[in-house]
Amino acid sequence: MFTTLISTAQLTEHLSDPAFVIADCRFKLEDVEAGRRAYVEAHIPGAVYAHLDYDLSGWKTGANGRHPLPSIQLANATFSAWGIDSNSQVVAYDDAGGGMGAARLWWMLKYMGHEAVAVLDGGWQAWMADGGATEFGIVMRTPTTFVGQPREEMRRDADTLGNMTLIDSRAASRYRGDEEPIDRVAGHIPGAKHFFWGGTLDTDGHMLPPDKLREKLQGFLGDTPPHRCVFYCGSGVSSAQNILALEIAGLPGAKLYPGSWSEWSSDPRRPIATGQE
């Protein structure tokens, strides 16, 4: 069972394994159909397409963030349509080292109680660089029945952040409030620390080795145990990458705030901080 990362070589060995469900999670915030177009042109053989806006998110109300979690019923229906059941090994990949959809799907399946899910280390770029096979078009798998139940201990919401250590996973300029290209207000949740999700990757987009991750993340957390930490980003997507990195480093238990900054900043009554804390 692969529960955190899988290499391109390991996935190649299982391309014909019917128990493996591969999900292409490529997505661009500035062009929400770019990932789907790229998928149709070329993807890992057998992969379904997981659209961040439509498959990995629920209904938006204007007050619940840009990528709110889907309902239990919708998540179960989506995973069932992709052919995922309790015996499936899921592999998620994107073209951003995991931070633009793949880690989100990894976290969602864990949250719904499915342990056999891993992110392709290095993503699409690594697959191509290693000479991986590709195909074009759209894949439709035989539907199954996925029955998941949320593990509520894995998340925190806006009203349950108290007494937790908050960690902002966005780029430093957005955390400080120097700029805000997406959401309506710049800044961060007061008291939040900062650890950019991209800091978990090497220059080639592979996850850092477990010992390096542990050294880096443990040094950042200090005496704060992971289960007292809540990670957030703009909309609960790239912050899942930091939680994945902690798992690889042997530091499990961190929480996700799915609504993240886009939800927090939607309510003018909530306080906002800027600068470095």
C-alpha positions in Angstrom: 0.0 0.0 0.0 1.2 3.5 -0.9 0.1 6.1 1.6 2.2 9.2 1.0 4.4 9.1 -2.2 4.9 6.8 -5.1 7.7 7.1 -7.6 7.4 7.1 -11.4 9.1 3.7 -11.5 6.7 2.2 -8.9 3.7 3.5 -10.8 5.0 2.2 -14.1 5.0 -1.3 -12.6 1.3 -1.0 -11.7 -0.1 0.7 -14.8 -2.0 -2.4 -15.8 -3.1 -3.2 -12.2 -6.9 -2.7 -12.1 -6.7 -1.9 -8.4 -4.8 1.3 -9.2 -6.9 4.4 -9.9 -4.8 7.3 -11.2 -6.1 10.9 -11.0 -4.7 13.8 -13.1 -5.2 16.9 -10.9 -3.5 19.5 -13.1 -5.1 22.9 -12.6 -4.4 26.6 -13.0 -6.1 29.3 -11.0 -5.8 31.8 -13.8 -7.4 29.5 -16.4 -9.6 26.8 -14.7 -9.9 24.7 -17.9 -6.2 24.6 -18.7 -5.7 21.5 -16.7 -8.5 19.6 -18.4 -7.2 20.7 -21.9 -3.7 19.4 -21.0 -5.2 16.2 -19.7 -7.1 15.6 -23.0 -3.9 16.2 -25.0 -1.8 13.8 -22.9 -2.0 12.0 -19.6 -0.8 8.9 -17.8 -2.5 5.9 -19.2 -5.8 5.1 -17.5 -5.9 8.4 -15.5 -9.2 10.1 -14.9 -9.3 13.9 -14.6 -10.0 15.5 -11.2 -11.1 19.1 -11.7 -10.3 21.2 -8.6 -13.4 23.5 -9.0 -15.9 20.8 -9.9 -14.7 17.5 -8.5 -12.6 18.4 -5.4 -14.8 21.3 -4.3 -18.4 21.8 -3.2 -20.9 24.6 -3.6 -19.7 28.1 -3.1 -21.8 30.5 -1.0 -19.5 33.5 -1.2 -18.7 33.0 2.5 -17.2 29.5 2.5 -14.0 30.1 0.4 -13.0 29.5 -3.2 -12.7 25.7 -2.9 -15.0 24.5 -0.1 -15.0 20.8 0.6 -17.8 18.9 -1.1 -20.5 17.3 0.9 -20.1 13.7 2.0 -22.7 12.7 -0.6 -21.0 14.5 -3.4 -17.5 13.3 -2.5 -18.7 9.7 -2.3 -20.5 10.0 -5.7 -17.4 11.5 -7.3 -15.0 8.8 -6.0 -17.5 6.1 -6.9 -17.7 7.5 -10.5 -13.9 7.2 -10.7 -14.0 3.6 -9.8 -12.6 4.0 -6.3 -13.7 1.5 -3.6 -12.2 0.2 -0.4 -9.7 -2.0 -2.4 -8.4 0.7 -4.6 -4.9 2.2 -4.6 -5.3 5.8 -5.7 -2.4 7.8 -7.2 -2.8 11.6 -7.7 -0.5 13.8 -9.7 -0.4 17.4 -10.9 2.3 19.6 -12.5 3.1 21.6 -9.4 4.9 19.1 -7.2 1.6 18.2 -5.5 0.5 21.6 -4.4 -2.1 22.4 -7.0 -4.5 19.6 -6.6 -2.8 16.2 -6.0 -2.2 16.8 -2.3 -5.7 18.1 -2.0 -7.1 14.8 -3.3 -4.7 12.9 -1.1 -6.0 14.8 1.9 -9.6 14.4 0.9 -9.4 10.7 0.6 -7.6 10.4 3.9 -10.3 12.6 5.4 -13.0 10.3 4.0 -11.3 7.3 5.6 -9.3 5.9 2.6 -5.7 5.2 3.4 -4.4 3.8 0.1 -3.7 7.1 -1.6 -0.4 8.6 -2.7 1.0 11.5 -4.6 3.2 10.9 -7.6 6.6 12.3 -6.6 7.7 14.9 -9.1 4.3 14.8 -10.8 3.7 15.1 -14.5 7.2 16.6 -15.2 8.9 13.6 -13.6 6.7 11.2 -15.5 7.7 12.8 -18.8 11.4 13.2 -17.8 11.5 9.5 -17.0 10.0 8.5 -20.3 6.6 7.5 -18.9 3.9 6.3 -21.3 1.0 8.7 -22.2 -2.3 8.6 -23.9 -4.8 11.2 -25.1 -8.6 11.6 -24.7 -10.9 11.1 -21.8 -10.9 8.0 -19.5 -14.2 6.8 -18.0 -13.7 4.0 -15.5 -16.3 1.5 -14.4 -18.2 3.0 -11.5 -18.0 1.4 -8.1 -19.4 2.2 -4.6 -17.3 4.4 -2.4 -18.6 4.8 1.1 -16.6 7.2 3.1 -17.2 9.0 6.4 -15.3 12.2 7.4 -12.6 12.0 10.1 -13.5 15.3 11.6 -10.3 15.4 13.8 -8.3 16.1 10.6 -9.8 19.6 10.1 -10.6 22.9 11.8 -13.0 25.6 10.8 -13.0 29.3 11.3 -14.8 29.0 14.7 -12.5 26.2 16.0 -9.1 27.6 15.4 -8.6 28.8 19.0 -5.7 27.5 21.0 -4.1 26.0 17.9 -0.9 27.1 16.1 -1.9 28.5 12.7 0.5 28.2 9.8 0.0 30.1 6.5 1.2 28.1 3.5 1.0 30.8 0.9 3.8 32.7 -0.7 5.5 35.1 1.7 4.3 38.2 -0.1 0.7 37.2 0.3 1.2 36.2 3.9 2.6 39.6 4.7 -0.1 41.4 2.7 2.3 42.9 0.2 0.0 41.7 -2.5 -3.2 39.8 -2.9 -3.9 38.7 -6.5 -6.8 36.4 -5.8 -8.8 37.2 -2.7 -10.5 40.4 -1.8 -8.3 41.4 1.2 -4.6 41.1 1.7 -2.9 39.8 4.9 -3.2 36.8 7.1 -5.0 35.4 10.2 -3.6 37.2 13.3 -1.0 35.1 15.1 -0.4 32.8 12.1 3.2 31.7 11.4 4.4 31.3 7.8 5.8 28.2 6.0 5.6 28.3 2.2 4.4 24.9 0.8 7.0 25.1 -2.0 9.7 24.8 0.7 8.9 21.0 0.9 10.2 20.5 -2.7 13.7 20.3 -4.3 14.6 22.3 -7.4 13.2 19.6 -9.7 9.8 19.5 -8.0 10.4 16.3 -6.1 9.5 16.1 -2.4 12.6 16.5 -0.2 13.8 13.2 1.4 12.1 12.3 4.7 15.2 13.2 6.9 15.5 16.6 5.2 11.8 17.3 5.7 11.9 16.2 9.3 14.9 18.5 10.0 13.3 21.4 8.2 9.8 21.0 9.6 10.8 20.0 13.1 13.1 23.1 13.2 10.1 25.2 12.2 7.6 23.8 14.6 10.0 23.7 17.6 8.2 22.3 20.6 4.8 22.5 19.0 3.5 19.0 18.2 1.9 18.6 14.8 -1.5 17.8 16.2 -1.7 21.3 17.6 -1.0 22.8 14.2 -3.6 24.0 11.6 -2.4 24.7 8.1 -4.2 27.0 5.7 -3.5 28.7 2.4 -5.7 30.6 0.0 -8.4 28.0 -0.3 -7.3 24.8 1.4 -5.4 23.4 -1.6 -1.7 24.0 -1.4 -1.7 23.8 2.4 -2.4 20.0 2.1 1.1 19.8 0.6 2.6 20.8 4.0 0.4 18.2 5.8 1.6 15.6 3.3 5.2 16.6 3.9 4.7 16.2 7.7 3.4 12.7 7.2 6.4 11.8 5.1 8.7 13.3 7.7 7.1 11.1 10.4 5.3 14.0 12.0 1.6 13.1 11.5 -1.5 14.7 13.0 -1.6 18.3 11.6 -5.0 19.8 10.8 -6.3 21.6 7.7 -8.5 24.7 7.7 -10.3 24.0 4.4 -11.9 27.4 4.0 -8.5 29.1 4.5 -7.8 32.8 3.7 -10.6 33.1 1.1 -13.2 32.1 3.7 -11.6 34.0 6.6 -11.3 37.3 4.7 -14.8 37.1 3.3 -16.2 38.2 6.6 -15.3 41.9 7.4 -15.9 41.2 11.1 -12.8 38.9 11.3 -9.5 40.5 12.2 -6.7 40.7 9.7 -2.9 41.1 10.2 -0.2 42.2 7.9 3.6 42.1 7.9 5.8 39.5 9.4 5.0 37.9 12.7 
